[in-house]
């Protein structure tokens, strides 16, 4: 019997490469952004936007949503409605891990949508590289001295590249 006549079983990921890309993107997002999320603290604007929701009741949440719809703090009223709703339901009681896991899902979906867009416009490889690159570079972003830290990273990368 020839080798071509023997049916080969294909795995789920190999049968649908898009699933493999999604899983790789999810792994990159989790490792680069959320691996140590149980050790994350409360920083900067979390004190204003997330911390108050720890002790809210359902009535407090509904009043905040009403306030955000009637008189939004900024020109993006849906942001505050979504942010306060997610904060209330995922960090209620003082545990931020649930909020970080929801963020993991959102960032993963964003990376996958970037892949799909670049795949459609350029190619599958360009989509994959663009999505991973965007996710990894975002992980390098810090709240202070972004430009300086990014320049240091790229200078270090060039040195490593030139040495090898």
C-alpha positions as CSV (number, residue, x, y, z in Angstrom):
1,X,0.0,0.0,0.0
2,X,1.4,3.4,-1.0
3,X,1.9,6.1,1.6
4,X,-0.6,8.3,-0.2
5,X,-3.4,5.7,0.3
6,X,-3.0,5.7,4.1
7,X,-5.3,8.4,5.5
8,X,-3.5,10.8,7.8
9,X,-5.3,12.2,10.8
10,X,-4.9,15.9,11.2
11,X,-5.1,17.6,14.5
12,X,-7.5,20.3,15.2
13,X,-4.9,23.1,15.0
14,X,-3.3,21.8,11.9
15,X,-6.7,21.4,10.2
16,X,-7.4,25.1,11.0
17,X,-4.2,27.2,11.2
18,X,-6.2,30.2,12.4
19,X,-6.9,28.4,15.7
20,X,-3.2,27.9,16.1
21,X,-2.5,31.5,15.5
22,X,-5.2,32.5,18.0
23,X,-3.6,30.1,20.6
24,X,-0.1,31.5,20.0
25,X,-1.4,35.1,20.3
26,X,-3.2,34.2,23.5
27,X,0.0,32.6,24.9
28,X,2.0,35.7,24.0
29,X,-0.6,38.0,25.6
30,X,-0.7,36.0,28.8
31,X,3.0,35.6,29.2
32,X,3.9,39.2,28.3
33,X,1.1,40.9,30.1
34,X,-0.7,38.8,32.7
35,X,1.5,35.9,33.9
36,X,2.0,37.5,37.3
37,X,-1.4,39.3,37.5
38,X,-2.1,37.9,41.0
39,X,0.8,40.0,42.1
40,X,-0.3,43.2,40.4
41,X,-1.1,46.2,42.6
42,X,-3.2,49.3,42.2
43,X,-1.4,52.0,40.3
44,X,-2.1,55.6,39.2
45,X,-5.6,56.0,37.7
46,X,-6.7,52.7,39.3
47,X,-7.0,54.7,42.6
48,X,-9.7,56.9,41.0
49,X,-11.5,54.5,38.7
50,X,-11.2,50.9,40.1
51,X,-10.6,51.3,43.8
52,X,-14.1,52.9,44.5
53,X,-15.9,49.9,42.9
54,X,-14.4,47.5,45.5
55,X,-17.1,48.4,48.0
56,X,-20.0,49.4,45.7
57,X,-23.4,47.9,46.1
58,X,-25.6,47.3,43.0
59,X,-27.3,50.6,43.8
60,X,-24.0,52.5,43.8
61,X,-23.2,50.9,40.4
62,X,-26.5,51.9,38.9
63,X,-26.1,55.5,40.2
64,X,-22.6,55.7,38.6
65,X,-23.9,54.4,35.3
66,X,-26.8,56.9,35.3
67,X,-24.3,59.7,36.1
68,X,-22.0,58.6,33.3
69,X,-24.8,58.6,30.8
70,X,-26.4,61.9,31.8
71,X,-23.2,63.9,32.4
72,X,-20.1,62.0,31.2
73,X,-16.7,63.1,32.7
74,X,-15.1,63.3,29.3
75,X,-16.2,63.1,25.6
76,X,-16.2,59.3,25.7
77,X,-19.3,58.4,27.8
78,X,-19.3,54.7,26.9
79,X,-15.8,54.4,28.3
80,X,-16.9,55.2,31.8
81,X,-20.0,53.0,31.6
82,X,-17.9,50.0,30.4
83,X,-15.0,50.7,32.7
84,X,-17.1,51.0,35.8
85,X,-19.3,48.0,34.9
86,X,-16.3,45.8,34.3
87,X,-14.6,47.1,37.4
88,X,-17.7,46.5,39.5
89,X,-18.3,43.0,38.3
90,X,-14.7,41.8,38.2
91,X,-13.0,43.5,41.1
92,X,-15.9,43.7,43.6
93,X,-14.6,42.7,47.0
94,X,-11.0,43.9,46.4
95,X,-9.6,41.1,44.2
96,X,-8.2,42.5,40.9
97,X,-7.4,39.1,39.3
98,X,-10.9,38.9,37.7
99,X,-10.4,42.3,36.1
100,X,-7.0,41.2,34.7
101,X,-8.5,38.0,33.2
102,X,-11.1,40.1,31.4
103,X,-8.4,42.3,30.2
104,X,-6.5,39.3,29.0
105,X,-9.5,38.3,26.9
106,X,-9.9,41.8,25.5
107,X,-6.1,42.1,24.6
108,X,-6.1,38.7,23.0
109,X,-9.1,39.5,20.8
110,X,-7.4,42.8,19.8
111,X,-4.3,40.9,18.8
112,X,-6.3,38.4,16.8
113,X,-8.3,41.2,15.1
114,X,-5.0,42.8,14.2
115,X,-3.8,39.5,12.7
116,X,-7.0,39.1,10.7
117,X,-6.8,42.7,9.4
118,X,-3.2,42.4,8.3
119,X,-3.7,39.0,6.9
120,X,-6.5,40.4,4.7
121,X,-4.5,43.4,3.6
122,X,-1.0,41.9,3.3
123,X,-0.5,38.2,4.0
124,X,-0.9,35.6,6.8
125,X,2.8,35.9,7.8
126,X,2.6,39.7,7.9
127,X,-0.6,39.5,10.0
128,X,1.1,37.1,12.5
129,X,4.3,39.1,12.7
130,X,2.4,42.4,13.0
131,X,0.1,41.1,15.7
132,X,2.9,39.6,17.8
133,X,5.0,42.6,17.3
134,X,2.2,45.0,18.4
135,X,1.5,42.9,21.4
136,X,5.1,42.6,22.5
137,X,5.9,46.3,21.9
138,X,2.8,47.2,23.9
139,X,4.1,45.0,26.8
140,X,7.3,47.1,26.8
141,X,5.3,50.3,27.2
142,X,5.6,51.9,30.7
143,X,3.8,54.8,32.1
144,X,6.9,57.0,32.4
145,X,9.8,57.6,30.0
146,X,8.2,55.5,27.2
147,X,10.5,57.0,24.5
148,X,13.6,56.5,26.6
149,X,12.8,52.9,27.6
150,X,11.9,52.0,24.0
151,X,15.1,53.5,22.7
152,X,17.1,51.6,25.3
153,X,15.4,48.4,24.3
154,X,16.0,48.9,20.6
155,X,19.6,49.9,21.2
156,X,20.1,46.8,23.3
157,X,18.4,44.7,20.6
158,X,20.8,46.1,17.9
159,X,23.8,45.3,20.1
160,X,22.6,41.8,20.6
161,X,21.9,41.4,16.8
162,X,25.2,42.9,15.8
163,X,27.2,40.6,18.1
164,X,25.7,37.4,16.9
